[in-house]
Amino acid sequence: MPTPATVTAKMIMELIERQRFRCALSGRELTPENASLDHIVPLSRGGTHEISNLWVVDQQVNAAKSTLTVEEFVAMCREITVRHAKSP
């Protein structure tokens, strides 16, 4: 059985710095109160717990994304935007 990948606090901090303290999906400013670690490819979809499969997003964005892939989440957001724009 393979050894689980180790993700350290230092690696996460470097990731946040590379993202310029912005949510990887929405661009919202990240703070200690709203930052949430997210698997780009969800573990439930075969993603791994490695730094290359992680990014930091706003916790509301992460809750909305849930176990969707990035493509599914973006498509859903577009659909909502289009429907909302058509509303009176």
N, C-alpha and C positions, 0 to 999 in steps of 0.2 A: 504494500500500500504506500503511495507517495506521501512524503512529508508535507504538511500544510505550509503554504508560503507565510513568511513573516513580514508583516507590515508594521513599521515602527512609527512612533510619534514624530521622529525627525523626518521620515519619508513623507508623512502627511503634511507636515509644515512646509516642506520644500514644494509639495504639490500645490498647496494654497498660494505660496509665493509665486510659482510659475503661472498660476491663474490670476495673478495680480489682485488677490483678495476679492474675486468676483465669482459668482455662480457660473459654473461651466455651461449651463443650459440657458439661463435667463439673463445673465449679466448683472444680476442684483449684487449689491455689496454684501460680502460675507462678514459676519461678526461671530464672536464666540456663542452668542445666543441663537443664531439662525443657521450656522454651518452644519452640514450633514454629509457624511461620507456615503457615497453611492457607488454601486457596481455598474459600470457602463453596460456590460452584458450581465443581466441578473444571474445570480447563482442558480436560481430555479430554471434558467434557460441555458445552463451549461457554462456560465461564466466562472472565472476563477477569482480567488481572494489574493490577488497579486496587485502590486502598485500600478502595473500597466493596465489593469482593468478597473481602476478606481479614479474617481474625481470627486470634487467637493461641490455640492449644490446647496441652494437654499432649502431648508427643511420642508417648506410648503411645496416646493417643486418636487422634492423627493417623495413626499406623500402622494402627490398627484401622479407621478410616474409609476410608483409602486413596482410591479414586476414587468412592466412594459419594456420593450426594447426602445432605444433612442428613436428609431424610425417610427415605431408605433406611437410613441408619445408625441412626437412632432406632428404626425398626421392627425392625431386627436386634437391637438391644440389648433391646428389649421382649420379643422372641421368646426370647432367651437367658434373660432374667430369669424368664419364665413357665416355661420348661422346667426351669430350675434349681430353682425353687420347688417343682416337682412331684417332684423327685428325692428318694429316701429318705435 
